[in-house]
Amino acid sequence: MNKQDERIAKMTFASVYPHYVTKVEKKGRTKGELHRVIEWLTGFDEEKLIELIDENVTFDLFFKNANLNTNAHLITGVICGYRVEEIENPLTQQVRYLDKLVDELARGRKMDKILRSN
Protein backbone atom coordinates (compact mmCIF):
# COMPACT_ATOMS: atom_id res chain seq x y z
CA MET A 1 0.00 0.00 0.00
CA ASN A 2 1.48 3.35 -0.99
CA LYS A 3 1.40 6.46 1.20
CA GLN A 4 -1.66 7.96 -0.50
CA ASP A 5 -3.61 4.69 -0.15
CA GLU A 6 -2.65 4.55 3.54
CA ARG A 7 -3.67 8.16 4.07
CA ILE A 8 -7.07 7.53 2.46
CA ALA A 9 -7.63 4.35 4.51
CA LYS A 10 -6.99 6.25 7.77
CA MET A 11 -9.13 9.30 6.92
CA THR A 12 -12.49 9.34 8.63
CA PHE A 13 -15.71 9.53 6.68
CA ALA A 14 -16.89 12.16 9.20
CA SER A 15 -14.00 14.45 8.23
CA VAL A 16 -14.95 14.40 4.54
CA TYR A 17 -18.74 14.26 4.76
CA PRO A 18 -19.24 18.00 5.56
CA HIS A 19 -17.23 18.84 2.42
CA TYR A 20 -19.53 16.62 0.35
CA VAL A 21 -22.58 18.40 1.80
CA THR A 22 -21.09 21.86 1.15
CA LYS A 23 -20.08 20.93 -2.39
CA VAL A 24 -23.51 19.69 -3.45
CA GLU A 25 -25.53 22.35 -1.60
CA LYS A 26 -23.42 25.13 -3.10
CA LYS A 27 -24.49 23.84 -6.52
CA GLY A 28 -28.19 23.69 -5.64
CA ARG A 29 -28.46 19.99 -4.80
CA THR A 30 -29.73 18.67 -1.47
CA LYS A 31 -28.38 16.62 1.41
CA GLY A 32 -31.19 14.15 0.66
CA GLU A 33 -29.85 13.69 -2.89
CA LEU A 34 -26.34 13.22 -1.47
CA HIS A 35 -27.63 10.56 0.92
CA ARG A 36 -29.42 8.82 -1.95
CA VAL A 37 -26.16 8.67 -3.93
CA ILE A 38 -24.20 7.38 -0.91
CA GLU A 39 -26.89 4.78 -0.21
CA TRP A 40 -26.84 3.62 -3.84
CA LEU A 41 -23.08 3.05 -3.66
CA THR A 42 -22.75 1.66 -0.13
CA GLY A 43 -26.17 0.40 0.97
CA PHE A 44 -26.05 2.70 4.04
CA ASP A 45 -29.33 4.46 4.76
CA GLU A 46 -29.39 7.88 6.46
CA GLU A 47 -29.65 6.38 9.95
CA LYS A 48 -26.59 4.17 9.37
CA LEU A 49 -24.67 7.08 7.84
CA ILE A 50 -25.27 9.20 10.93
CA GLU A 51 -24.16 6.29 13.11
CA LEU A 52 -20.92 5.89 11.09
CA ILE A 53 -20.27 9.64 11.30
CA ASP A 54 -20.85 9.61 15.08
CA GLU A 55 -18.51 6.61 15.43
CA ASN A 56 -15.87 8.49 13.42
CA VAL A 57 -15.10 5.42 11.31
CA THR A 58 -12.18 5.41 8.90
CA PHE A 59 -12.79 4.99 5.18
CA ASP A 60 -11.24 1.54 5.57
CA LEU A 61 -13.95 0.48 8.04
CA PHE A 62 -16.64 2.45 6.17
CA PHE A 63 -16.12 0.46 2.98
CA LYS A 64 -15.49 -2.86 4.79
CA ASN A 65 -19.04 -2.50 6.19
CA ALA A 66 -20.51 -1.30 2.89
CA ASN A 67 -22.50 -3.48 0.54
CA LEU A 68 -21.04 -2.03 -2.66
CA ASN A 69 -23.53 -1.65 -5.50
CA THR A 70 -23.02 -4.28 -8.20
CA ASN A 71 -23.01 -1.48 -10.80
CA ALA A 72 -20.22 0.47 -9.07
CA HIS A 73 -17.81 -0.71 -11.79
CA LEU A 74 -19.81 1.45 -14.23
CA ILE A 75 -18.42 4.56 -12.50
CA THR A 76 -15.67 5.78 -14.81
CA GLY A 77 -13.81 8.97 -15.53
CA VAL A 78 -11.18 11.15 -13.93
CA ILE A 79 -11.26 12.31 -10.32
CA CYS A 80 -8.34 13.97 -8.52
CA GLY A 81 -6.21 13.33 -11.61
CA TYR A 82 -6.80 9.56 -11.65
CA ARG A 83 -8.99 7.39 -13.89
CA VAL A 84 -11.22 5.64 -11.34
CA GLU A 85 -11.46 2.49 -13.42
CA GLU A 86 -7.64 2.15 -13.39
CA ILE A 87 -7.04 2.56 -9.64
CA GLU A 88 -5.51 -0.69 -8.39
CA ASN A 89 -6.04 -0.38 -4.64
CA PRO A 90 -9.67 -1.50 -4.03
CA LEU A 91 -10.28 0.84 -1.08
CA THR A 92 -8.83 3.88 -2.85
CA GLN A 93 -10.97 3.02 -5.87
CA GLN A 94 -14.11 2.82 -3.72
CA VAL A 95 -13.39 6.19 -2.10
CA ARG A 96 -12.83 7.70 -5.56
CA TYR A 97 -16.12 6.15 -6.73
CA LEU A 98 -17.81 8.09 -3.95
CA ASP A 99 -15.90 11.27 -4.85
CA LYS A 100 -16.92 10.87 -8.48
CA LEU A 101 -20.61 10.42 -7.63
CA VAL A 102 -20.55 13.51 -5.38
CA ASP A 103 -18.84 15.43 -8.18
CA GLU A 104 -21.47 14.36 -10.72
CA LEU A 105 -24.24 15.37 -8.30
CA ALA A 106 -22.66 18.80 -7.77
CA ARG A 107 -22.30 19.25 -11.52
CA GLY A 108 -26.04 18.86 -11.99
CA ARG A 109 -26.04 15.43 -13.62
CA LYS A 110 -29.42 13.69 -13.63
CA MET A 111 -29.97 11.27 -10.76
CA ASP A 112 -30.73 8.28 -13.02
CA LYS A 113 -27.37 8.82 -14.76
CA ILE A 114 -25.51 9.16 -11.46
CA LEU A 115 -27.13 5.98 -10.13
CA ARG A 116 -26.17 4.14 -13.33
CA SER A 117 -29.77 3.09 -13.98
CA ASN A 118 -29.22 2.60 -17.69
Secondary structure, DSSP 8 states (H G I E B T S, - for coil): --HHHHHHHHSBHHHHHHHHHHHHHHTT--HHHHHHHHHHHH---HHHHHHHHHTT-BHHHHHHH----TTGGG--SEETTEEGGG--SHHHHHHHHHHHHHHHHHTT--HHHHTT--
